[in-house]
Every structure is written in structure tokens, then in C-alpha cells.
Amino acid sequence: MKAKKFDSEFDSGKDVTAHLDLSRARRPQQKLKRVNVDFPDWMIDSLDREASRLGVTRQSIIKVWLAERLEQIASNK
């Protein structure tokens, strides 16, 4: 399929995934690296309460909050 036709189908909302080789697809800047962080009990309890309230995992809320803070710092530079 030529690029022009691919673009046209994509722009019209057609599913073009059949024309892509997704076996080697990667998300840039998304490589995971495991880290260990120690938190005091009170902080874990607070994280768990908030995560439960939102219906997400503790890990998810930590990631979201860290990402928000890092974006805020980056935008203030």
C-alpha cells in the first residue's frame, strides 16, 4: 500500500492496523526500570486509602502523582 492511500484511509477513520508490522513496535521513553522505595507506614496507609477511593492500585497512584509533579516541574523551567 502506498503512503498516500494509507494516509487517506487513516484520515477517513478506517482501521489500518492490518497494514502495520506491530511485532517490533515500541513506545519511546516507555522502557520500564524497577526501583525500590521505602515509605513510612502512615504514607502507605494514606496511599492505599486514596487508591481505594479512586479504584486504582497503589502503584498506579504513585506513578500518576509522580508524573504530574515531574510535568509541573518541567513546565516551570
C-alpha positions as CSV (number, residue, x, y, z in Angstrom):
1,M,0.0,0.0,0.0
2,K,1.3,3.4,-0.9
3,A,1.7,6.1,1.8
4,K,-0.8,8.3,0.2
5,K,-3.5,5.6,0.3
6,F,-2.5,4.6,3.8
7,D,-2.8,8.3,5.0
8,S,-6.2,8.6,3.2
9,E,-7.6,5.5,4.9
10,F,-6.2,6.6,8.3
11,D,-7.6,10.1,7.9
12,S,-11.1,8.7,7.0
13,G,-11.1,6.6,10.2
14,K,-10.6,3.2,8.7
15,D,-8.7,0.6,10.6
16,V,-5.2,0.5,9.1
17,T,-3.6,-1.8,11.7
18,A,-3.7,-4.8,9.3
19,H,-1.1,-2.9,7.2
20,L,1.3,-2.4,10.1
21,D,4.0,-4.7,11.4
22,L,3.4,-4.3,15.1
23,S,5.8,-7.1,16.2
24,R,8.6,-4.6,16.6
25,A,6.6,-1.6,17.7
26,R,7.9,0.3,20.7
27,R,6.7,3.2,22.7
28,P,9.5,5.8,23.0
29,Q,10.5,6.8,26.6
30,Q,8.4,3.9,28.0
31,K,11.1,1.4,28.9
32,L,10.4,0.2,32.4
33,K,13.0,0.1,35.2
34,R,12.2,-1.3,38.6
35,V,13.1,0.7,41.7
36,N,12.5,0.1,45.3
37,V,11.3,2.9,47.6
38,D,10.7,2.7,51.3
39,F,7.8,4.6,52.7
40,P,6.7,5.1,56.3
41,D,3.5,3.2,57.4
42,W,1.4,6.3,57.6
43,M,2.2,7.1,53.9
44,I,1.4,3.6,52.7
45,D,-1.9,3.8,54.6
46,S,-2.8,7.2,53.0
47,L,-1.8,5.9,49.5
48,D,-3.9,2.8,50.0
49,R,-7.0,4.8,51.1
50,E,-6.7,7.2,48.2
51,A,-6.1,4.4,45.7
52,S,-9.1,2.5,47.0
53,R,-11.2,5.6,46.8
54,L,-10.2,6.1,43.1
55,G,-10.4,2.4,42.3
56,V,-6.8,2.0,41.3
57,T,-3.7,0.3,42.6
58,R,-1.2,1.8,44.9
59,Q,1.4,1.6,42.2
60,S,-0.8,3.4,39.7
61,I,-1.5,6.3,42.1
62,I,2.2,6.7,42.8
63,K,3.1,6.7,39.1
64,V,0.4,9.2,38.3
65,W,1.3,11.6,41.1
66,L,5.0,11.4,40.3
67,A,4.3,12.0,36.6
68,E,2.1,15.0,37.4
69,R,4.8,16.5,39.7
70,L,7.5,16.0,37.1
71,E,5.4,17.6,34.4
72,Q,4.7,20.5,36.7
73,I,8.4,21.0,37.4
74,A,9.3,20.7,33.7
75,S,6.7,23.4,32.8
76,N,8.1,25.8,35.4
77,K,11.5,25.8,33.8
